[in-house]
């Protein structure tokens, strides 16, 4: 009986680990100052994960704009902040993109991660339930 129980547990763990893939890193950018990133391709859904740090709390700032890589068309402002911190933004559009990053007296990191639909469903907007 114990053997059967152990076999069932191992099979369940194997199936769970085979289906749980997790987010896949597409690219990552780090820097300070103003920067236009290299072109990256994403499928829907994907997430932009950002972090901002700096030595001058009262004077720092970060703005990130999403741009269509082929046309240079401004898709929209992704982030604007004047405070240290981090966060994520979920996107449901596929494409070939670049980021225009403008920062003042700050160090930033931006990661682009490809998600599965199941992972995207787990994201809850700030202040959400």
C-alpha positions in Angstrom: 0.0 0.0 0.0 2.8 2.4 0.9 4.5 1.6 -2.4 1.4 2.4 -4.4 1.0 5.7 -2.5 4.7 6.6 -3.2 4.4 5.8 -6.9 1.2 7.9 -7.2 3.0 10.8 -5.5 6.0 10.6 -7.8 3.9 10.4 -10.9 1.9 13.4 -9.8 5.1 15.4 -9.1 6.6 14.4 -12.4 3.4 15.5 -14.3 3.3 18.8 -12.3 6.9 19.6 -13.0 6.6 18.8 -16.7 3.6 21.2 -17.1 4.9 24.0 -14.9 7.4 25.8 -17.2 7.5 29.3 -15.6 8.3 32.6 -17.2 11.0 32.6 -19.9 13.4 35.5 -19.9 13.4 37.2 -23.3 15.9 39.9 -22.5 17.3 42.2 -19.8 18.6 45.7 -19.8 20.5 47.7 -17.2 21.8 51.2 -17.1 21.5 54.8 -16.1 20.6 57.8 -18.1 18.8 57.7 -21.5 18.9 54.6 -23.6 17.0 52.9 -26.5 17.1 49.2 -26.1 17.8 46.5 -28.7 14.9 45.1 -30.6 13.1 42.2 -28.9 10.3 39.9 -30.0 7.5 38.7 -27.7 4.3 36.7 -28.0 1.2 37.5 -25.9 1.2 37.5 -22.9 4.4 39.0 -21.6 5.6 41.1 -18.7 7.9 44.0 -18.2 9.6 43.8 -14.8 11.3 47.0 -13.7 13.5 48.2 -10.8 14.7 51.7 -10.0 17.4 52.7 -7.5 19.5 55.8 -7.0 21.5 57.9 -4.5 19.4 61.0 -4.7 15.9 60.2 -3.6 14.4 63.6 -4.2 15.8 64.1 -7.7 15.5 60.7 -9.4 13.1 59.8 -12.2 12.4 57.0 -14.7 10.2 57.0 -17.8 9.8 53.9 -20.1 8.1 54.1 -23.4 7.1 51.2 -25.6 7.9 51.6 -29.4 7.1 49.3 -32.4 10.5 48.4 -33.7 9.7 48.2 -37.4 7.9 51.6 -37.7 9.2 53.5 -34.7 5.6 54.2 -33.7 5.1 55.2 -30.1 2.8 52.6 -28.5 2.6 54.2 -25.2 4.2 55.2 -21.9 4.7 52.1 -19.8 6.0 53.8 -16.6 6.7 57.1 -15.1 8.0 57.4 -11.6 10.1 59.6 -9.4 10.6 57.1 -6.6 12.8 54.1 -5.9 10.9 50.9 -6.4 10.0 48.1 -8.6 7.0 46.6 -10.3 5.6 44.7 -13.3 3.4 45.5 -16.2 1.5 42.8 -18.1 1.0 43.1 -21.9 -1.4 41.1 -24.1 0.1 42.1 -27.5 2.7 40.3 -29.5 5.2 42.1 -31.6 8.7 43.4 -32.3 9.4 46.2 -29.8 12.0 48.5 -28.3 12.0 50.5 -25.1 13.0 54.1 -24.8 14.2 54.6 -21.3 14.9 58.0 -19.8 16.3 58.3 -16.3 17.6 61.1 -14.1 20.2 60.3 -11.4 19.1 56.7 -11.2 20.1 53.1 -11.9 17.5 50.9 -13.6 17.0 47.3 -14.6 14.3 46.2 -17.0 13.5 42.5 -17.7 11.2 41.2 -20.4 9.7 37.8 -19.6 7.5 35.6 -21.8 4.5 34.1 -19.9 2.1 31.3 -20.5 -1.6 32.2 -20.4 -2.0 30.4 -17.1 0.8 32.5 -15.6 -0.7 35.7 -16.9 -4.0 34.9 -15.2 -2.2 34.9 -11.9 -1.2 38.6 -12.2 -3.4 40.9 -10.2 -3.3 44.7 -10.7 -2.0 46.7 -7.8 -4.8 47.4 -5.4 -6.7 44.4 -6.9 -8.0 41.4 -5.0 
